[in-house]
Amino acid sequence: MNIKHSLLLAVTSLSTMTALSAQDKLEVKVTGRALFDAATYSQNDAAKKLDGTMNDGIGFRDMRIGFKAYYGQNWYFRGDASFTANKVSLKDVYLQYSFSKNNFLRAGHYTVPFGLSSAYSSASKEYLDEPEANIYQPGRRIGVMHTISNKNIWWQYGAFADNSALTTSTDKAPQGYTVAGRLVWRPILDNGVGFHVGFSALHRKAESDLKGGYTIGYAKKYLTIVDKRNAMGIQLNDARWENKFTAEFQGIFHNVQVSSQYYWSHVNRTGDKAYDTKGFYISARGMIVNPVDYKYNYTTSGVDTPNSKNLELMLGYGFLDLTDAGALSGGVIPGLAGAGKMTDYSAGLSYYWNKYVALRLNYHHMQVKQWGQADTKLVNALQFRVQYMF
């Protein structure tokens, strides 16, 4: 689908829904965003030798156009298309029916519930790019999901097809699937003070590689989108299925917010072999200019972004371990040559000019130790973002 056809489809859909809204109780809201990044890098000799020299520059993180439609008290439809790198891709496209305010069913294409990070869009997270440990979040899939909650308990679960459902018909290869759920307990959340703890689990059948095999792989870039070279990665070509878990914590104390997740993944491979990996991140942020209380979002079990001339400071640490010493003990094998460990120390400032415009600055100090390599790669990234949302 080219951009002209996509824009024509979006305009036609919006025109049709606007016409309908004049006849029925249909409310339509146009939405959009644009994220522009600039970045500069420094590396040690090991990073230059193994990865090449990273290039400073400007990148286009994302531009989206979409709409939200409400019909009566129960029906909700959302559709987003992203235009990035001169390509079109679907983002959130789903239909939702609410049995009540805190009980709804969703079907379509959207983010799989897995951990705290799934509660936020890319423009609302404290990092400009995902923490390396959030590589385990599967992203968007086609599926059906149920959410039910009260003041203290929030539960979301669903079943999803794999990514090939968007691009490949089943006569080419069988599809994999994912079942996932996220459970959050929030015992104290009143007057700008409180916390929640959560646990997510996910089972995933390996996807076909279109050659008769089944694969599960991870590739993590450095925490930047301007220079997109990989820091490390693995490709398990003999995978059968994967079980993943994450435990999360989120705390609020007026104008300070802390969040953390620990991840663990177990991949079952043919011949009763296994490959285990893990990751972790923690971040703390607080409004240091024009401070106000963070507002907890009971619908997503996240925190809303401030939007009234607030300056926010963020500090973070994370690691990702894609090595399994038992599986790698015989030496690096094809598909696992990029296995390694990555850590980062991060700091950032975000100025929320108003509810539409934000200016953001992130610094990351990253270390990567690849399996079988004597030297540790060191990369520093300084990034600036201008983002518009409506």
C-alpha positions in Angstrom: 0.0 0.0 0.0 1.6 3.3 -1.0 1.2 6.6 0.8 -1.2 8.2 -1.7 -3.6 5.2 -1.5 -3.4 5.2 2.3 -4.1 8.9 2.6 -7.0 8.5 0.2 -8.4 5.7 2.3 -8.0 7.7 5.6 -9.7 10.8 4.1 -12.5 8.7 2.7 -13.1 6.9 6.0 -13.1 10.2 8.0 -15.5 11.8 5.5 -17.9 8.8 5.7 -17.8 8.8 9.5 -18.3 12.5 9.7 -21.4 12.1 7.5 -22.7 9.3 9.7 -22.1 11.4 12.8 -24.7 13.9 11.5 -27.3 11.1 11.4 -26.5 8.9 14.4 -25.0 9.3 17.8 -21.5 8.9 16.4 -18.7 11.2 17.7 -15.4 11.3 15.7 -12.1 12.8 16.8 -9.1 13.1 14.4 -5.7 12.2 16.1 -2.1 12.5 15.1 1.5 12.8 16.2 4.9 13.6 14.8 8.2 12.8 16.5 11.5 14.2 15.2 14.9 13.2 16.7 18.5 14.5 16.5 21.4 12.5 17.9 25.1 12.5 18.4 27.3 9.6 19.5 30.7 8.7 20.9 32.3 5.2 20.9 35.4 3.4 22.2 37.7 1.6 19.8 36.0 -1.8 20.4 32.6 -0.4 19.4 34.1 1.1 16.2 35.8 -2.1 15.4 32.9 -4.4 15.9 30.0 -2.2 14.8 31.6 0.5 12.7 31.4 4.3 13.3 28.0 5.5 14.3 26.8 8.5 12.4 25.3 11.7 13.9 22.1 13.0 12.3 18.4 13.5 12.4 15.7 10.9 12.3 12.0 10.7 11.9 10.7 8.5 14.8 7.1 8.4 13.8 4.2 10.3 12.2 0.7 9.1 12.6 -2.7 10.1 11.5 -5.9 8.4 12.8 -9.2 8.8 14.4 -11.3 7.7 17.4 -15.0 7.1 17.1 -17.5 6.7 19.9 -21.0 5.3 19.3 -23.4 5.6 22.2 -22.1 4.5 25.6 -20.7 1.1 24.6 -18.9 1.2 21.2 -15.5 2.6 20.5 -13.4 2.3 17.3 -9.8 3.4 16.8 -7.7 3.5 13.6 -4.1 4.7 13.3 -1.7 4.5 10.3 2.0 5.4 10.7 4.1 7.0 7.9 7.8 6.5 8.6 10.8 6.0 6.3 8.4 6.5 3.3 6.5 3.4 4.4 3.0 2.8 5.7 2.2 0.5 8.6 -0.8 -0.1 10.8 -0.7 0.8 14.5 -3.8 0.6 16.6 -6.8 -0.5 14.6 -9.5 -2.1 16.8 -13.2 -2.2 17.8 -14.0 -2.1 21.5 -17.3 -2.9 23.3 -17.7 -1.8 26.9 -20.0 -3.8 29.2 -19.4 -1.2 31.8 -16.8 1.5 32.5 -14.3 -1.1 33.9 -15.2 -4.1 31.8 -14.6 -4.2 28.0 -13.8 -6.5 25.1 -11.4 -5.5 22.3 -10.7 -7.1 18.9 -8.3 -5.9 16.2 -4.6 -4.9 16.0 -3.0 -3.4 19.1 -0.4 -3.9 21.8 -0.2 -7.3 23.6 -0.6 -6.9 27.4 2.8 -7.7 28.9 4.2 -5.5 31.6 4.1 -1.9 32.6 5.6 -0.6 29.3 2.6 -1.9 27.4 0.5 0.8 29.2 2.3 3.6 27.4 2.7 4.8 23.8 6.1 5.7 22.5 5.5 9.4 23.0 4.5 9.0 26.7 7.5 7.0 28.0 10.3 8.5 29.9 12.9 7.0 27.5 13.0 8.2 23.9 13.6 4.6 22.9 12.5 1.5 24.8 14.7 0.3 27.7 16.8 -2.7 26.4 15.0 -5.1 28.6 11.7 -4.3 27.0 12.8 -6.3 24.0 10.5 -9.0 25.5 7.4 -6.9 24.9 5.9 -8.5 21.8 4.4 -5.3 20.4 1.2 -5.2 18.3 -0.6 -8.3 17.1 -4.1 -9.1 15.7 -6.2 -10.6 18.5 -9.0 -10.4 21.0 -8.6 -9.2 24.6 -10.7 -8.7 27.7 -10.1 -6.1 30.4 -11.8 -6.0 33.8 -10.9 -4.0 36.9 -12.0 -2.2 40.1 -10.2 0.2 42.3 -7.7 -2.3 43.6 -7.4 -5.1 40.9 -6.8 -4.7 37.1 -6.7 -7.7 34.8 -6.1 -7.9 31.0 -5.7 -11.0 29.0 -6.1 -12.2 25.4 -5.1 -14.4 22.4 -3.2 -13.2 19.4 -1.9 -14.3 16.0 1.8 -13.8 15.1 3.1 -11.1 12.9 2.8 -13.1 9.7 -1.0 -12.6 9.9 -0.4 -9.1 8.5 1.8 -10.2 5.6 1.6 -13.9 4.8 -1.4 -16.1 3.9 -1.6 -19.5 5.6 -1.0 -21.4 2.4 2.6 -20.1 2.6 3.2 -21.2 6.2 1.4 -22.1 9.4 0.9 -19.2 11.8 2.1 -19.1 15.4 0.1 -17.6 18.2 0.4 -15.8 21.5 -1.6 -16.0 24.7 -0.8 -13.3 27.3 -2.2 -11.6 30.4 -1.3 -8.8 32.8 -2.5 -8.7 36.4 -2.0 -5.5 38.6 -2.8 -5.0 42.3 -3.0 -1.4 43.5 -3.6 -1.5 47.3 -2.8 2.2 47.9 -3.5 5.0 45.3 -5.0 8.1 46.9 -4.2 11.8 47.0 -1.2 11.6 44.8 0.5 8.8 46.8 0.5 5.1 46.2 1.9 2.1 44.3 1.0 -0.9 42.3 2.7 -4.3 41.7 2.0 -6.5 38.7 2.8 -9.7 37.0 2.5 -10.7 33.4 2.8 -14.1 31.6 3.0 -14.9 27.9 3.1 -18.2 26.0 4.2 -18.0 22.3 4.3 -20.6 19.6 7.3 -20.0 17.4 6.7 -18.4 14.0 7.5 -20.1 10.7 10.6 -19.0 8.8 8.9 -20.0 5.5 11.5 -22.7 5.0 10.0 -25.4 7.1 11.6 -24.3 10.4 10.4 -22.2 13.3 12.3 -19.3 14.8 12.3 -17.0 17.8 14.8 -14.2 17.8 15.8 -11.0 19.6 17.8 -8.1 18.2 18.5 -5.0 20.3 19.7 -1.8 18.8 21.4 0.9 20.8 18.9 3.2 22.6 18.5 5.5 19.6 16.5 5.6 16.4 18.8 7.9 14.3 21.6 5.3 13.9 19.7 2.0 14.0 22.6 -0.6 14.0 22.2 -3.6 16.3 24.1 -3.7 19.6 23.5 -7.5 19.9 21.0 -10.3 19.1 20.2 -14.0 18.8 18.2 -16.1 16.3 17.0 -19.5 17.5 16.2 -21.4 14.3 15.2 -24.6 16.2 12.6 -23.0 18.5 9.3 -24.6 19.4 7.7 -22.2 21.9 8.5 -19.6 24.5 7.3 -18.7 28.0 8.0 -15.2 29.2 7.3 -13.5 32.5 7.7 -10.0 33.9 7.1 -8.5 37.4 6.5 -4.8 37.7 6.4 -2.0 40.2 5.1 1.5 39.9 5.1 4.0 42.7 3.9 7.6 42.9 4.7 10.2 45.6 3.1 13.5 44.4 5.5 14.8 41.8 7.9 11.8 41.8 7.3 8.5 40.0 9.3 5.2 40.1 8.8 2.3 37.8 10.7 -1.0 37.4 10.4 -4.4 35.6 12.2 -7.7 35.7 11.9 -10.0 32.7 12.6 -13.7 32.2 12.3 -15.8 29.0 12.5 -19.5 28.5 12.6 -20.8 24.9 12.0 -24.5 24.3 14.0 -25.9 21.3 13.9 -29.2 19.4 15.7 -32.0 21.1 14.6 -30.9 24.6 17.1 -28.1 24.5 16.4 -24.7 26.1 17.6 -21.1 25.9 17.1 -18.7 28.9 17.5 -15.0 28.9 16.6 -12.1 31.3 16.5 -8.3 31.6 15.7 -5.5 34.1 15.2 -1.8 34.2 14.3 0.9 36.8 13.6 4.5 36.2 12.8 7.4 38.5 11.4 10.7 37.3 10.1 13.9 38.9 8.8 17.3 37.9 11.4 19.9 39.0 9.8 23.0 37.5 6.1 23.8 38.0 5.6 20.5 39.9 2.2 18.9 40.1 1.1 15.4 41.2 1.4 12.6 38.7 -2.1 11.3 37.8 -2.6 7.5 37.9 -4.5 6.1 34.9 -6.9 3.5 36.1 -7.9 2.4 32.6 -4.3 1.3 31.5 -2.6 1.0 35.0 -0.1 3.6 34.0 0.6 7.3 34.7 -0.6 10.2 32.6 1.9 12.6 31.0 1.9 16.1 32.5 1.0 18.9 30.0 1.3 22.4 31.5 4.8 23.8 31.3 6.3 21.1 33.5 10.0 20.3 33.4 10.7 16.6 34.2 14.0 15.0 35.2 14.5 11.2 34.5 17.2 8.9 35.8 17.4 5.2 34.8 19.4 2.0 34.7 18.8 -1.2 32.7 20.4 -4.4 31.6 19.7 -7.2 29.1 21.4 -10.6 29.2 20.9 -12.6 25.9 23.5 -15.2 26.9 22.8 -18.7 28.2 26.1 -20.2 29.4 24.8 -23.7 29.1 23.6 -23.3 25.6 26.7 -21.5 24.5 29.3 -23.6 26.3 30.2 -25.5 23.1 31.1 -22.2 21.4 29.2 -19.6 19.5 27.0 -21.2 16.9 25.1 -19.7 13.9 22.3 -17.5 15.1 23.9 -17.0 18.4 27.0 -15.1 17.4 25.5 -11.8 18.5 24.6 -13.0 22.0 25.8 -10.7 24.7 25.1 -8.6 27.8 24.0 -4.9 27.6 23.7 -2.3 30.4 22.9 1.4 30.3 22.8 4.4 32.6 20.3 7.1 31.4 19.3 10.6 32.2 16.8 12.9 30.6 14.9 16.1 30.7 11.4 16.6 29.2 9.6 20.0 28.9 5.9 19.6 28.4 5.0 22.9 26.8 1.3 22.1 26.6 -0.8 19.0 25.9 0.3 19.1 22.2 4.0 19.9 22.2 7.0 18.6 24.2 10.7 19.0 24.0 12.9 16.1 25.3 16.6 15.4 25.9 18.0 11.9 26.7 21.6 10.8 27.4 22.6 7.1 27.5 25.9 5.5 28.5 25.7 1.9 27.1 28.1 -1.0 27.5 27.8 -4.2 25.5 29.9 -7.4 26.1 29.4 -9.9 23.3 29.9 -13.6 23.8 33.3 -14.7 22.6 34.7 -11.1 22.3 37.5 -9.9 24.7 36.6 -6.2 24.6 33.5 -4.4 25.9 31.8 -1.9 23.5 31.1 1.5 25.0 28.6 3.9 23.3 27.4 7.3 24.5 24.3 8.8 22.9 22.8 12.3 23.3 19.4 12.8 21.7 16.9 15.6 21.4 13.3 15.2 20.4 10.5 17.6 19.3 7.1 15.9 19.5 3.7 17.1 18.5 0.5 15.3 19.5 -3.2 16.0 19.0 
